[in-house]
Amino acid sequence: MITIYHNPRCSKSRGACELVNDRVNQSGEPVKIVEYLKAPPSLDELKALHHMLGGSVRDMMRDDEEPYQELGLADPALSDEQLYEAIIAHPILLQRPIVIRNGRAAIGRPPENIETLFA
């Protein structure tokens, strides 16, 4: 199963869906699209995403979104738990698109990052 955390209003996210469906999913694996603004991930799902992505929690956040600035999320003193809670309260903060396959995940910025999941 391939899972794509998707925002249909985002051109990069739409491009990731096309890339998976038209080019890299050669074997026809089932694809689950999660419109995360309508169905935000739970704390457990965010932690799992973070683990699969590696890096810091901040790496999975969009720092150019209004809530990031308003909530002072650039503060290095904030814990991972506080950052997770901010994403849960404001799912627009989650990077997009995120593609998951076989226990690994990639942020599709640039889209070539997704291709590594199929190599």
MARBA-3410 file (N, C-alpha, C, O; in Angstrom, 1 decimal):
119
0.8,-1.2,0.0,0.0,0.0,0.0,0.9,1.2,0.0,1.8,1.4,0.8 ~ 0.6,2.1,-0.9,1.2,3.5,-0.9,0.3,4.5,-0.4,-0.9,4.5,-0.7 ~ 0.7,5.3,0.5,-0.1,6.3,1.1,0.5,7.7,0.8,1.7,7.9,0.9 ~ -0.4,8.6,0.3,0.0,10.0,0.0,-0.8,10.9,0.9,-2.0,11.0,0.8 ~ 0.0,11.7,1.7,-0.7,12.8,2.4,-0.7,13.9,1.5,0.3,14.5,1.0
-1.9,14.3,1.1,-2.2,15.2,-0.1,-3.1,16.4,0.3,-4.0,16.3,1.1 ~ -2.7,17.5,-0.4,-3.6,18.7,-0.4,-3.9,19.0,-1.8,-3.0,19.4,-2.6 ~ -5.2,18.8,-2.2,-5.5,18.9,-3.7,-5.3,20.3,-4.2,-5.3,20.5,-5.4 ~ -5.2,21.3,-3.3,-5.0,22.7,-3.7,-3.5,23.0,-4.0,-3.2,24.1,-4.5 ~ -2.6,22.1,-3.7,-1.2,22.3,-3.9,-0.7,21.6,-5.1,-0.9,20.4,-5.4
0.0,22.4,-6.0,0.5,21.8,-7.3,1.5,20.8,-7.0,1.5,19.8,-7.8 ~ 2.4,20.9,-6.0,3.4,19.9,-5.8,2.7,18.6,-5.3,3.2,17.5,-5.7 ~ 1.7,18.7,-4.5,0.9,17.5,-4.1,0.2,16.8,-5.2,0.2,15.6,-5.3 ~ -0.4,17.6,-6.1,-1.1,17.0,-7.3,0.0,16.3,-8.2,-0.3,15.3,-8.7 ~ 1.1,17.0,-8.3,2.2,16.4,-9.1,2.7,15.1,-8.5,3.1,14.2,-9.2
2.7,15.0,-7.2,3.2,13.7,-6.5,2.2,12.6,-6.8,2.6,11.5,-7.1 ~ 0.9,12.9,-6.8,-0.1,11.9,-7.1,0.1,11.4,-8.5,0.0,10.2,-8.8 ~ 0.3,12.4,-9.5,0.5,12.0,-10.9,1.8,11.2,-11.0,1.8,10.2,-11.7 ~ 2.8,11.6,-10.3,4.1,10.8,-10.4,3.9,9.4,-10.0,4.4,8.5,-10.6 ~ 3.3,9.2,-8.8,3.1,7.9,-8.3,2.2,7.1,-9.3,2.5,5.9,-9.6
1.1,7.7,-9.6,0.1,6.9,-10.5,0.6,6.7,-11.9,0.3,5.6,-12.5 ~ 1.3,7.6,-12.5,1.7,7.5,-13.9,3.1,7.0,-14.2,3.3,6.5,-15.3 ~ 4.0,7.1,-13.2,5.4,6.8,-13.5,6.0,5.7,-12.6,6.6,4.7,-13.1 ~ 5.9,5.9,-11.3,6.8,5.1,-10.5,6.1,3.9,-9.9,6.7,2.9,-9.4 ~ 4.8,3.9,-9.9,4.0,2.7,-9.4,3.8,1.7,-10.5,2.7,1.4,-10.9
4.9,1.1,-11.0,4.9,0.2,-12.1,4.1,-1.1,-11.8,3.5,-1.7,-12.7 ~ 4.2,-1.5,-10.5,3.5,-2.8,-10.2,2.0,-2.6,-9.8,1.3,-3.6,-9.6 ~ 1.5,-1.4,-9.9,0.1,-1.2,-9.6,-0.3,-1.4,-8.2,-1.4,-1.8,-7.9 ~ 0.6,-1.1,-7.2,0.2,-1.2,-5.8,-1.0,-0.3,-5.5,-1.1,0.8,-6.1 ~ -1.8,-0.7,-4.6,-2.9,0.2,-4.2,-2.4,1.5,-3.6,-1.4,1.5,-2.9
-3.1,2.6,-3.9,-2.7,3.9,-3.4,-3.9,4.5,-2.6,-5.0,4.5,-3.0 ~ -3.5,4.9,-1.4,-4.4,5.5,-0.5,-4.1,7.0,-0.4,-3.0,7.4,0.0 ~ -5.1,7.9,-0.7,-4.9,9.3,-0.7,-5.5,9.8,0.6,-6.7,9.6,0.9 ~ -4.7,10.5,1.4,-5.2,11.1,2.7,-5.2,12.6,2.5,-4.1,13.2,2.5 ~ -6.4,13.2,2.5,-6.5,14.6,2.4,-6.3,15.1,3.9,-7.3,15.2,4.6
-5.1,15.4,4.3,-4.8,15.6,5.7,-5.4,16.8,6.3,-5.5,17.0,7.5 ~ -5.9,17.8,5.4,-6.6,18.9,6.0,-8.0,18.6,6.4,-8.6,19.2,7.3 ~ -8.6,17.6,5.8,-9.9,17.1,6.1,-9.8,16.0,7.2,-10.7,15.9,8.1 ~ -8.8,15.2,7.2,-8.6,14.1,8.1,-7.2,14.2,8.7,-6.3,13.4,8.3 ~ -6.9,15.1,9.6,-5.6,15.3,10.1,-5.0,14.1,10.8,-5.8,13.3,11.4
-3.7,13.9,10.7,-3.1,12.7,11.4,-3.2,12.9,12.9,-3.1,14.0,13.4 ~ -3.3,11.7,13.5,-3.2,11.7,15.0,-1.8,11.9,15.5,-0.9,11.9,14.7 ~ -1.6,12.0,16.8,-0.3,12.1,17.4,0.5,10.8,17.0,1.7,10.9,16.6 ~ -0.1,9.7,17.2,0.6,8.4,16.8,1.0,8.4,15.3,2.1,7.9,15.0 ~ 0.1,8.8,14.5,0.5,8.9,13.0,1.6,9.9,12.7,2.5,9.6,11.9
1.6,11.0,13.4,2.6,12.0,13.2,4.0,11.4,13.7,5.0,11.6,13.0 ~ 4.0,10.7,14.8,5.2,10.1,15.3,5.7,9.1,14.4,6.9,9.0,14.1 ~ 4.8,8.3,13.8,5.2,7.3,12.8,5.8,7.9,11.6,6.8,7.5,11.0 ~ 5.1,9.0,11.1,5.7,9.7,9.9,7.0,10.3,10.2,8.0,10.1,9.4 ~ 7.2,10.9,11.4,8.5,11.4,11.8,9.6,10.3,11.8,10.7,10.5,11.3
9.3,9.2,12.3,10.2,8.1,12.3,10.6,7.6,10.9,11.7,7.4,10.6 ~ 9.6,7.5,10.1,9.8,7.1,8.7,10.6,8.1,7.9,11.5,7.8,7.0 ~ 10.4,9.4,8.2,11.1,10.4,7.4,12.5,10.7,7.9,13.4,11.0,7.2 ~ 12.7,10.4,9.2,14.0,10.8,9.8,14.1,12.3,10.0,13.1,13.0,9.8 ~ 15.2,12.8,10.4,15.3,14.2,10.6,14.6,14.7,11.8,14.2,13.9,12.7
14.4,16.0,11.8,13.7,16.6,13.0,12.2,16.8,12.7,11.8,16.7,11.6 ~ 11.5,17.0,13.8,10.0,17.3,13.6,9.9,18.5,12.7,9.0,18.6,11.9 ~ 10.7,19.5,12.9,10.6,20.8,12.1,10.8,20.5,10.6,10.2,21.2,9.8 ~ 11.5,19.5,10.3,11.7,19.1,8.8,10.4,18.8,8.2,10.2,18.9,7.0 ~ 9.4,18.3,9.0,8.1,17.9,8.4,7.1,19.0,8.6,5.9,18.8,8.4
7.6,20.2,8.9,6.7,21.4,9.1,6.9,22.4,8.0,8.1,22.6,7.5 ~ 5.8,23.1,7.6,5.9,24.2,6.7,6.1,25.5,7.5,5.2,26.0,8.1 ~ 7.3,26.0,7.4,7.6,27.2,8.2,7.2,28.5,7.6,7.3,29.6,8.2 ~ 6.6,28.4,6.4,6.1,29.6,5.7,4.6,29.8,5.9,4.0,30.8,5.3 ~ 4.0,29.0,6.7,2.5,29.1,6.9,2.3,30.1,8.1,3.1,30.1,9.0
1.2,30.8,8.0,0.9,31.8,9.0,0.9,31.2,10.5,1.5,31.9,11.3 ~ 0.3,30.1,10.8,0.3,29.6,12.2,1.8,29.4,12.7,2.0,29.5,13.9 ~ 2.7,29.0,11.8,4.1,28.8,12.3,4.6,30.1,12.9,5.3,30.1,13.9 ~ 4.4,31.2,12.2,4.9,32.5,12.6,4.1,33.0,13.9,4.6,33.4,14.9 ~ 2.7,32.9,13.8,1.9,33.3,14.9,2.1,32.6,16.2,2.1,33.2,17.3
2.4,31.3,16.1,2.6,30.5,17.3,4.1,30.5,17.8,4.4,29.9,18.8 ~ 5.0,31.2,17.1,6.4,31.3,17.5,7.0,29.9,17.4,7.9,29.6,18.3 ~ 6.7,29.1,16.4,7.2,27.7,16.3,8.7,27.6,16.0,9.3,26.5,16.0 ~ 9.3,28.7,15.6,10.7,28.7,15.3,11.6,28.7,16.6,12.8,28.5,16.5 ~ 10.9,28.9,17.7,11.6,28.9,19.0,12.3,27.5,19.2,11.6,26.5,19.3
13.6,27.5,19.3,14.3,26.2,19.5,14.1,25.5,20.8,14.4,24.4,21.0 ~ 13.5,26.3,21.8,13.2,25.7,23.1,11.9,24.8,23.1,11.7,24.1,24.0 ~ 11.2,24.9,22.0,10.0,24.0,21.9,10.3,22.6,21.8,11.2,22.2,21.0 ~ 9.6,21.7,22.5,9.8,20.3,22.4,9.2,19.7,21.2,8.3,20.3,20.5 ~ 9.6,18.5,20.8,8.9,17.7,19.7,7.4,17.6,20.0,6.6,17.8,19.1
7.1,17.3,21.3,5.6,17.2,21.6,4.9,18.5,21.4,3.7,18.4,20.9 ~ 5.4,19.6,21.7,4.8,20.9,21.4,4.6,21.1,19.9,3.6,21.6,19.4 ~ 5.6,20.7,19.1,5.5,20.8,17.7,4.5,19.9,17.1,3.7,20.3,16.2 ~ 4.4,18.6,17.6,3.4,17.7,17.2,2.0,18.3,17.4,1.1,18.3,16.6 ~ 1.8,18.8,18.6,0.5,19.4,19.0,0.1,20.6,18.1,-1.0,20.7,17.8
1.1,21.4,17.7,0.8,22.5,16.8,0.4,21.9,15.4,-0.5,22.5,14.8 ~ 1.0,20.8,14.9,0.6,20.3,13.7,-0.8,19.7,13.8,-1.6,19.8,12.9 ~ -1.1,19.0,14.9,-2.5,18.5,15.1,-3.5,19.6,15.1,-4.6,19.5,14.5 ~ -3.2,20.7,15.8,-4.1,21.8,15.9,-4.2,22.6,14.5,-5.3,23.2,14.2 ~ -3.1,22.6,13.8,-3.1,23.3,12.5,-2.4,22.5,11.4,-1.3,22.6,11.1
-3.2,21.5,10.9,-2.6,20.5,9.9,-2.0,21.2,8.7,-1.2,20.5,8.0 ~ -2.3,22.4,8.4,-1.7,23.1,7.3,-0.2,23.2,7.5,0.6,23.4,6.5 ~ 0.3,23.0,8.7,1.7,23.1,9.0,2.5,21.8,8.5,3.7,21.9,8.4 ~ 1.8,20.8,8.2,2.4,19.5,7.8,2.9,19.7,6.3,2.2,20.2,5.5 ~ 4.2,19.3,6.1,4.7,19.4,4.8,3.9,18.5,3.8,3.2,17.6,4.3
3.9,18.9,2.6,3.1,18.1,1.6,3.9,18.2,0.3,4.6,19.1,0.0 ~ 3.7,17.2,-0.5,3.1,15.9,-0.2,4.1,15.0,0.6,5.3,15.2,0.5 ~ 3.5,14.0,1.3,4.4,13.0,2.0,3.9,11.7,1.4,2.7,11.4,1.4 ~ 4.8,10.9,0.9,4.5,9.6,0.3,5.1,8.5,1.2,6.3,8.6,1.6 ~ 4.3,7.5,1.5,4.8,6.4,2.3,4.7,5.1,1.5,3.7,4.8,0.8
5.8,4.3,1.6,5.8,3.0,0.9,6.7,2.1,1.7,7.9,2.4,1.9 ~ 6.3,0.9,2.0,7.1,-0.1,2.6,7.9,0.4,3.8,9.0,0.1,4.0 ~ 7.2,1.1,4.7,7.8,1.6,5.9,8.7,2.7,5.8,9.4,3.1,6.8 ~ 8.8,3.3,4.6,9.7,4.5,4.4,8.8,5.6,3.9,7.7,5.4,3.3 ~ 9.2,6.8,4.1,8.5,8.0,3.7,9.4,9.0,3.1,10.6,9.1,3.4
8.8,9.9,2.2,9.6,11.0,1.6,8.7,12.1,1.4,7.5,12.0,1.1 ~ 9.2,13.3,1.6,8.5,14.6,1.3,8.8,14.9,-0.2,9.9,14.9,-0.6 ~ 7.7,15.1,-0.9,7.9,15.3,-2.4,8.3,16.7,-2.8,7.7,17.2,-3.7 ~ 9.2,17.2,-2.1,9.8,18.6,-2.5,11.3,18.4,-2.5,11.9,18.5,-1.4 ~ 11.9,18.2,-3.6,11.3,18.1,-4.9,10.7,16.7,-5.2,11.0,15.8,-4.4
9.9,16.6,-6.2,9.2,15.3,-6.5,10.2,14.1,-6.7,9.8,13.0,-6.4 ~ 11.4,14.3,-7.1,12.4,13.2,-7.2,12.6,12.5,-5.9,13.0,11.3,-5.9 ~ 12.3,13.2,-4.8,12.5,12.5,-3.5,11.6,11.3,-3.4,11.9,10.3,-2.8 ~ 10.4,11.3,-4.0,9.5,10.2,-4.0,10.0,9.0,-4.8,9.8,7.9,-4.4 ~ 10.8,9.3,-5.8,11.3,8.2,-6.6,12.2,7.3,-5.8,12.3,6.1,-6.1
12.9,7.8,-4.8,13.7,7.0,-4.0,13.0,5.9,-3.3,13.6,4.8,-3.0 ~ 11.7,6.0,-3.0,10.9,5.0,-2.4,10.6,3.8,-3.3,10.2,2.7,-2.9 ~ 10.9,4.0,-4.6,10.6,3.0,-5.6,11.9,2.4,-6.2,11.8,1.5,-7.1 ~ 13.0,2.8,-5.8,14.3,2.3,-6.3,14.6,1.0,-5.7,15.7,0.4,-6.1
END
